[in-house]
């Protein structure tokens, strides 16, 4: 079992910054990936960025030059630094954990944190 707790969301003006955190607890697999997904109002949930236990990263094209994902394995925490925020970034942001053992993958989601970019 893995539990995920997200924090750091809020209301910011366009051009501002936010830092999201996701703390994982429980049985963390040595081979894993953690990432952030977002769901704007009335839209589907899509990948923002993810990072593997080996440090490989992947970003959505719309955020690649503005967001940075990182992780602290000692704290079992993944971060998303969001700069130059735009109104189009408004969404509920969800943390995701995927862990592998043999060929079985385990998938867990956080509850989500609201990010609103508005003047």
C-alpha positions as CSV (number, residue, x, y, z in Angstrom):
1,X,0.0,0.0,0.0
2,X,1.2,3.5,-0.9
3,X,-0.4,6.7,0.4
4,X,0.1,10.1,-1.3
5,X,-0.5,13.5,0.2
6,X,-0.4,16.6,-2.0
7,X,0.1,20.2,-1.0
8,X,1.1,23.6,-2.4
9,X,-1.9,24.5,-4.5
10,X,-3.6,27.8,-4.4
11,X,-4.5,31.0,-6.2
12,X,-1.9,33.0,-8.1
13,X,-1.8,35.7,-10.7
14,X,-0.6,35.1,-14.2
15,X,3.2,35.1,-14.3
16,X,3.4,33.9,-10.7
17,X,4.9,30.7,-9.3
18,X,3.8,27.8,-7.2
19,X,5.6,24.7,-5.8
20,X,3.6,21.5,-5.4
21,X,4.7,18.7,-3.2
22,X,3.6,15.1,-3.0
23,X,4.8,12.9,-0.1
24,X,4.5,9.2,-0.4
25,X,4.4,6.7,2.4
26,X,4.1,2.9,2.7
27,X,5.9,0.2,0.7
28,X,7.8,2.2,-2.0
29,X,9.3,0.0,-4.7
30,X,12.9,0.6,-5.7
31,X,11.8,0.8,-9.3
32,X,9.1,3.4,-9.6
33,X,7.8,6.5,-11.3
34,X,6.1,9.5,-9.8
35,X,4.4,12.3,-11.6
36,X,1.9,15.1,-11.8
37,X,-1.3,15.0,-13.9
38,X,-3.8,17.8,-14.2
39,X,-7.5,18.0,-15.1
40,X,-8.9,21.4,-16.1
41,X,-12.7,21.9,-15.6
42,X,-14.6,19.9,-18.2
43,X,-11.4,18.3,-19.6
44,X,-9.7,14.9,-19.3
45,X,-6.8,14.2,-17.0
46,X,-3.4,14.5,-18.8
47,X,0.2,14.2,-17.9
48,X,2.1,17.3,-16.8
49,X,5.4,15.7,-15.9
50,X,6.8,12.5,-14.4
51,X,10.1,11.3,-13.1
52,X,11.5,7.7,-12.6
53,X,13.5,6.4,-9.7
54,X,16.5,6.6,-12.1
55,X,15.9,10.3,-12.6
56,X,14.5,10.3,-16.1
57,X,11.9,13.0,-16.7
58,X,9.1,13.6,-19.2
59,X,7.1,16.8,-19.7
60,X,4.1,17.8,-21.6
61,X,5.0,20.2,-24.4
62,X,2.9,23.0,-23.0
63,X,4.9,23.1,-19.7
64,X,8.4,22.0,-20.7
65,X,10.0,25.4,-20.5
66,X,8.2,26.6,-17.4
67,X,7.8,23.6,-15.0
68,X,10.4,21.5,-13.3
69,X,9.8,18.1,-11.7
70,X,12.2,16.8,-9.0
71,X,12.3,14.2,-6.3
72,X,13.8,13.6,-2.9
73,X,14.1,9.9,-2.4
74,X,15.1,10.3,1.3
75,X,11.8,12.0,1.9
76,X,9.8,10.0,-0.6
77,X,8.6,13.3,-2.0
78,X,8.2,14.6,-5.5
79,X,8.0,18.3,-6.4
80,X,6.7,20.4,-9.2
81,X,8.1,23.9,-9.5
82,X,5.7,25.9,-11.7
83,X,6.9,29.3,-13.1
84,X,5.4,31.8,-15.5
85,X,1.9,30.4,-14.7
86,X,-0.9,31.1,-17.2
87,X,-4.6,31.0,-16.9
88,X,-4.6,27.8,-19.0
89,X,-2.7,26.1,-16.2
90,X,-5.8,26.2,-14.0
91,X,-6.7,22.7,-13.0
92,X,-6.8,20.1,-10.3
93,X,-3.3,18.6,-10.1
94,X,-3.0,15.0,-9.1
95,X,0.1,13.1,-7.9
96,X,0.6,9.6,-9.3
97,X,2.8,6.8,-8.1
98,X,3.6,3.7,-10.1
99,X,5.8,0.9,-8.7
100,X,7.1,-2.3,-10.3
101,X,7.8,-5.7,-8.9
102,X,8.6,-8.4,-11.4
103,X,6.1,-7.6,-14.3
104,X,3.3,-6.3,-12.0
105,X,2.8,-2.6,-11.7
106,X,1.0,-0.9,-8.9
107,X,-0.8,2.4,-9.5
108,X,-1.9,5.0,-6.8
109,X,-3.3,8.5,-7.0
110,X,-3.5,11.4,-4.6
111,X,-6.6,13.3,-3.9
112,X,-5.6,16.3,-5.9
113,X,-4.8,19.9,-5.2
114,X,-6.4,22.9,-6.9
115,X,-4.3,25.4,-8.8
116,X,-6.0,28.6,-10.0
117,X,-4.3,31.2,-12.2
118,X,-6.3,34.3,-12.4
119,X,-6.0,38.1,-12.1
